[in-house]
Amino acid sequence: MSESHKAALAEGRVQGRAIRMYLEALESHRPKRGRRRTAKLMEDRLIAIEAELPDADPVRQLQLVQERLDLRTSLESASSADDLSALEAGFIAAAPGYSERRGISYAAWREVGVPTGVLKAAGITRG
């Protein structure tokens, strides 16, 4: 195997990894139905739960503890939204070559949820 072939394989692995990580992050950050919860609202609710817990009956305590766990998980995932920008930069760098090599169209990227601004930054157009 020639050095150029090895380099091309390595480049393909790097591009594929960047694409996969970005698409997985998009999927995990996809908006959910209903009213959007801000970090402030979640923190306020955590404070209210802590105040309510001591006087709650056992079944209500169980529900409050689960809600507290869910809120903490949501807060952690909300704080990881900053990581998306780094993954987006990797996607923008990798997507043109990946798209060309794999024959991936603009429409396919859009269908899996890649925003139009990201595709434009990557130089992937409709035509």
Residue frames relative to the residue before (quaternion, step in Angstrom):
aa qw qx qy qz dx dy dz
M 1.0000 0.0000 0.0000 0.0000 0.00 0.00 0.00
S 0.4102 -0.7342 0.4890 0.2314 3.56 -0.79 1.01
E 0.6454 -0.5269 0.3904 0.3917 3.55 -1.28 0.38
S 0.6433 0.5178 -0.3308 0.4567 3.59 1.01 -0.74
H 0.6359 0.5186 -0.3242 0.4706 3.57 1.09 -0.74
K 0.6399 0.5155 -0.3153 0.4747 3.58 1.01 -0.81
A 0.6512 0.5126 -0.3106 0.4655 3.57 0.98 -0.82
A 0.6477 0.5148 -0.3164 0.4642 3.57 1.01 -0.80
L 0.6398 0.5133 -0.3207 0.4737 3.58 1.02 -0.78
A 0.6542 0.5100 -0.3102 0.4644 3.57 0.95 -0.86
E 0.6401 0.5186 -0.3188 0.4687 3.58 0.98 -0.82
G 0.6467 0.5233 -0.3104 0.4599 3.58 0.98 -0.83
R 0.6454 0.5067 -0.3218 0.4724 3.60 1.02 -0.75
V 0.6485 0.5126 -0.3142 0.4669 3.57 0.96 -0.84
Q 0.6650 0.4958 -0.3015 0.4701 3.58 0.92 -0.90
G 0.6581 0.5208 -0.3043 0.4507 3.57 0.92 -0.91
R 0.6442 0.5168 -0.3113 0.4701 3.57 1.01 -0.81
A 0.6534 0.5102 -0.3118 0.4643 3.60 0.95 -0.87
I 0.6501 0.5117 -0.3090 0.4690 3.57 0.97 -0.88
R 0.6770 0.5053 -0.2954 0.4461 3.59 0.82 -1.01
M 0.6734 0.5004 -0.3036 0.4517 3.58 0.85 -0.93
Y 0.6581 0.5033 -0.3107 0.4659 3.60 0.97 -0.81
L 0.6767 0.4878 -0.3021 0.4614 3.59 0.87 -0.90
E 0.6328 0.5137 -0.3320 0.4748 3.60 1.03 -0.70
A 0.6505 0.5042 -0.3148 0.4729 3.59 1.01 -0.80
L 0.6156 0.5365 -0.3442 0.4633 3.60 1.01 -0.75
E 0.6593 0.5178 -0.3031 0.4532 3.54 0.92 -0.92
S 0.7097 0.4576 -0.2761 0.4591 3.58 0.87 -0.85
H 0.7193 0.4092 -0.2435 0.5059 3.61 1.20 -0.44
R 0.3547 0.7481 -0.4926 0.2681 3.57 1.26 0.19
P 0.5061 -0.6740 0.4389 0.3115 3.61 -0.82 0.95
K 0.3308 -0.7283 0.5708 0.1851 3.51 -1.10 0.77
R 0.6135 -0.5475 0.4154 0.3890 3.58 -1.26 0.36
G 0.7049 0.4694 -0.3382 0.4103 3.53 -1.23 0.44
R 0.7233 -0.4206 0.3220 0.4429 3.50 -1.37 -0.08
R 0.4526 -0.6936 0.4971 0.2588 3.53 -0.93 0.94
R 0.2671 -0.7626 0.5712 0.1442 3.57 -0.91 0.98
T 0.2675 -0.7537 0.5808 0.1516 3.53 -0.80 1.03
A 0.6602 -0.4921 0.3797 0.4216 3.55 -1.27 0.32
K 0.6295 0.5426 -0.3336 0.4449 3.59 1.00 -0.80
L 0.6597 0.4998 -0.3089 0.4685 3.60 0.91 -0.87
M 0.6607 0.5016 -0.3112 0.4637 3.58 0.96 -0.81
E 0.6512 0.5053 -0.3156 0.4700 3.59 0.97 -0.81
D 0.6304 0.5242 -0.3287 0.4688 3.59 1.01 -0.78
R 0.6596 0.4997 -0.3077 0.4697 3.57 0.97 -0.83
L 0.6129 0.5413 -0.3514 0.4558 3.62 1.02 -0.70
I 0.6394 0.5151 -0.3174 0.4744 3.59 1.00 -0.81
A 0.6582 0.5055 -0.3047 0.4673 3.59 0.96 -0.86
I 0.6251 0.5334 -0.3347 0.4612 3.59 1.02 -0.76
E 0.6557 0.5134 -0.3120 0.4572 3.58 0.90 -0.92
A 0.6622 0.4992 -0.3047 0.4685 3.59 1.03 -0.74
E 0.7029 0.4804 -0.2587 0.4562 3.58 1.04 -0.78
L 0.5582 0.6722 -0.3709 0.3147 3.59 1.07 -0.71
P 0.6957 0.5040 -0.3292 0.3919 3.68 0.64 -0.92
D 0.7538 0.3892 -0.2084 0.4867 3.61 1.04 -0.70
A 0.5293 0.6559 -0.4032 0.3563 3.60 1.24 -0.09
D 0.5089 -0.6084 0.5027 0.3437 3.56 -1.21 0.55
P 0.7212 -0.4872 0.2655 0.4148 3.62 -1.16 0.45
V 0.6601 0.4930 -0.3224 0.4661 3.62 0.94 -0.79
R 0.6566 0.4947 -0.3056 0.4804 3.57 0.98 -0.83
Q 0.6006 0.5518 -0.3540 0.4578 3.61 1.06 -0.70
L 0.6381 0.5309 -0.3166 0.4591 3.54 0.96 -0.90
Q 0.6684 0.4935 -0.2984 0.4697 3.58 0.91 -0.91
L 0.6654 0.5070 -0.3019 0.4572 3.58 0.95 -0.87
V 0.6355 0.5204 -0.3302 0.4651 3.58 0.99 -0.79
Q 0.6571 0.4952 -0.3164 0.4721 3.59 0.95 -0.82
E 0.6411 0.5144 -0.3278 0.4658 3.58 0.97 -0.81
R 0.6295 0.5331 -0.3256 0.4622 3.59 1.02 -0.79
L 0.6497 0.5083 -0.3123 0.4711 3.59 0.96 -0.85
D 0.6580 0.5110 -0.3028 0.4628 3.58 0.96 -0.89
L 0.6603 0.5081 -0.3085 0.4590 3.58 0.96 -0.84
R 0.6435 0.5144 -0.3265 0.4634 3.58 0.96 -0.79
T 0.6355 0.5160 -0.3230 0.4749 3.57 1.02 -0.78
S 0.6532 0.5138 -0.3068 0.4640 3.58 0.96 -0.86
L 0.6445 0.5183 -0.3184 0.4632 3.58 1.00 -0.80
E 0.6470 0.5145 -0.3165 0.4652 3.58 1.00 -0.81
S 0.6862 0.4661 -0.2971 0.4729 3.59 0.91 -0.83
A 0.6130 0.5355 -0.3520 0.4622 3.60 1.10 -0.58
S 0.6713 0.4875 -0.3079 0.4657 3.58 1.00 -0.72
S 0.6419 0.5148 -0.3352 0.4590 3.59 1.19 -0.38
A 0.4056 0.7215 -0.4695 0.3074 3.60 1.26 0.07
D 0.5789 0.5857 -0.3746 0.4259 3.58 1.15 -0.54
D 0.5934 0.5823 -0.3560 0.4267 3.57 1.13 -0.63
L 0.5680 0.6245 -0.3741 0.3839 3.57 1.14 -0.60
S 0.6379 0.5407 -0.3459 0.4256 3.61 0.99 -0.72
A 0.6387 0.5041 -0.3307 0.4781 3.60 1.04 -0.68
L 0.6543 0.4960 -0.3073 0.4811 3.57 0.99 -0.81
E 0.6142 0.5505 -0.3359 0.4549 3.57 1.09 -0.73
A 0.6437 0.5159 -0.3218 0.4647 3.58 0.97 -0.82
G 0.6420 0.5124 -0.3128 0.4769 3.57 1.03 -0.77
F 0.6316 0.5288 -0.3221 0.4666 3.55 1.04 -0.81
I 0.6549 0.5262 -0.3129 0.4431 3.58 0.89 -0.98
A 0.6723 0.4880 -0.2983 0.4700 3.58 1.00 -0.76
A 0.7538 0.4288 -0.2151 0.4490 3.58 0.94 -0.89
A 0.6005 0.6510 -0.3508 0.3042 3.58 1.00 -0.80
P 0.6506 0.5237 -0.3726 0.4046 3.67 0.79 -0.77
G 0.6989 0.4564 -0.2767 0.4762 3.59 0.81 -0.94
Y 0.6368 0.5324 -0.3144 0.4606 3.55 1.01 -0.84
S 0.6645 0.5105 -0.3003 0.4557 3.57 0.90 -0.95
E 0.6700 0.5000 -0.2964 0.4617 3.55 0.92 -0.92
R 0.6912 0.4900 -0.2805 0.4511 3.56 0.85 -0.99
R 0.7721 0.3588 -0.1790 0.4930 3.60 0.98 -0.87
G 0.4383 -0.7143 0.4487 0.3103 3.61 1.25 -0.12
I 0.3384 0.7427 -0.5016 0.2869 3.58 1.06 0.77
S 0.2905 -0.7864 0.5263 0.1424 3.57 -0.74 1.08
Y 0.6908 -0.4441 0.3896 0.4168 3.51 -1.41 0.25
A 0.6651 0.5224 -0.2987 0.4422 3.58 0.90 -0.98
A 0.6408 0.5176 -0.3301 0.4611 3.60 0.99 -0.75
W 0.6382 0.5133 -0.3260 0.4721 3.59 0.96 -0.84
R 0.6658 0.5068 -0.3053 0.4545 3.58 0.90 -0.91
E 0.6554 0.5333 -0.3220 0.4270 3.57 0.96 -0.84
V 0.7028 0.4209 -0.2778 0.5018 3.61 1.08 -0.57
G 0.6755 -0.5738 0.2661 0.3790 3.58 1.26 0.25
V 0.4298 0.6807 -0.4918 0.3318 3.60 1.18 0.20
P 0.4417 -0.7188 0.4662 0.2662 3.61 -0.68 1.05
T 0.6118 -0.5858 0.3948 0.3559 3.56 -1.14 0.68
G 0.6305 0.5466 -0.3378 0.4354 3.61 1.02 -0.74
V 0.6396 0.5124 -0.3177 0.4768 3.57 1.05 -0.74
L 0.6551 0.5003 -0.3114 0.4728 3.57 0.95 -0.84
K 0.6355 0.5204 -0.3275 0.4669 3.56 0.99 -0.79
A 0.6494 0.5111 -0.3095 0.4704 3.59 0.96 -0.86
A 0.6794 0.4737 -0.2796 0.4856 3.58 1.11 -0.66
G 0.4873 -0.6828 0.4225 0.3433 3.58 1.25 -0.22
I 0.4881 0.6288 -0.4472 0.4079 3.57 1.23 0.45
T 0.0929 -0.8258 0.5561 -0.0084 3.54 -0.57 1.23
R 0.6787 -0.5065 0.3602 0.3913 3.53 -1.32 0.27
G 0.7482 0.4447 -0.2183 0.4414 3.54 0.96 -0.82
